[in-house]
Amino acid sequence: MKAISKDDDRYKAYLKAPFGSKEPKGLVPLDVDRVRIKLQKNLRPATVKNTLELLRRIANFGVKKHLCEGLSFTIQMPEVYNEKTEDLSPEQLSRLLQAIENDSNIQVANLMKLALFTGMRKGELFKLKWQDVDLDRSFISIKDPKGGPDQKIPLNDGARSLLSSHPKVNGSDYVFPGADNGQRRNAHRVVNRIKKNAGLPKDFRPLHGLRHVYASMLASSGQVDMYTLQKLLTHKSPTMTQRYAHLRDEALRKASDLAGNIIEQAANGKKEQKVVKLVE
């Protein structure tokens, strides 16, 4: 339903005026190019791409249902480079954890901790209900992760301990409920306060950034393969996980360098022994 609502908003905002009264067969590439150029002046590339993809889907739907003839050309999509990752240094992470501990809002503080322990998305944390938490078998069920099928992710000891001691709010099924005990809609006031108290960079996005920190820590450890990381992040495609591949490559390079150093030290040790024997 959320995806349908977004499509409806995009259609009304960007497509209805230029294309609402036209059939796909009557469009030419210049019509689409004009709209694309106009949208690119104020919108992110991803939003422009999603809008043009919606136009294509509408045209294809009309053809599939035999309601109209299709487009006579292929819509050229803008390039989207959505590979920004956010990470924290050990010092920044330490300051953040201290700021979380010192904050008076235990609900949002624990929400941020769980984001670090699990890499869950902001929306998944907001929608999390107690019935989705299995402390006995140490799993969390994630419902509808970013439009995909339901997923299960394991609870590590830190996450399990946090949820075991997290206070339940009377009259609410949600782990981190909003003001009305229903689903939380935002937490920006508290997370921004914690971010400020921790002295984090201005462009660090507190909740989304914690997901990146979780993924970066695992990838850079050199102990987690990309397939496992994909499953933990509930990415639908391995392509989405590849943004962290360079961190694993760096960890592997360091491991390789370590092996080389060990061999060199062993070789140098043998040479020194030979020199000693010659002197004797």
Secondary structure, 3 states (H helix, E strand, C coil): CHHHHHHHHHHHHHHHHHHCCCCHHHCCHHHHHHHHHHHHCCCCHHHHHHHHHHHHHHHHHHHHCCCCCCCCCCCCCCCCCCCCCCCCCHHHHHHHHHHHHHCCCHHHHHHHHHHHHHCCCHHHHHHCEHHHEECCCCEEEECCHHHCCCEEEECCHHHHHHHHHCCCCCCCCECCCCCCCCCCCCCHHHHHHHHHHHCCCCCCCHHHHHHHHHHHHHHHHCCCCHHHHHHHHCCCCHHHHHHHHHHHHHHHHHHHHHHHHHHHHHHHHHHHHHHHHHHC
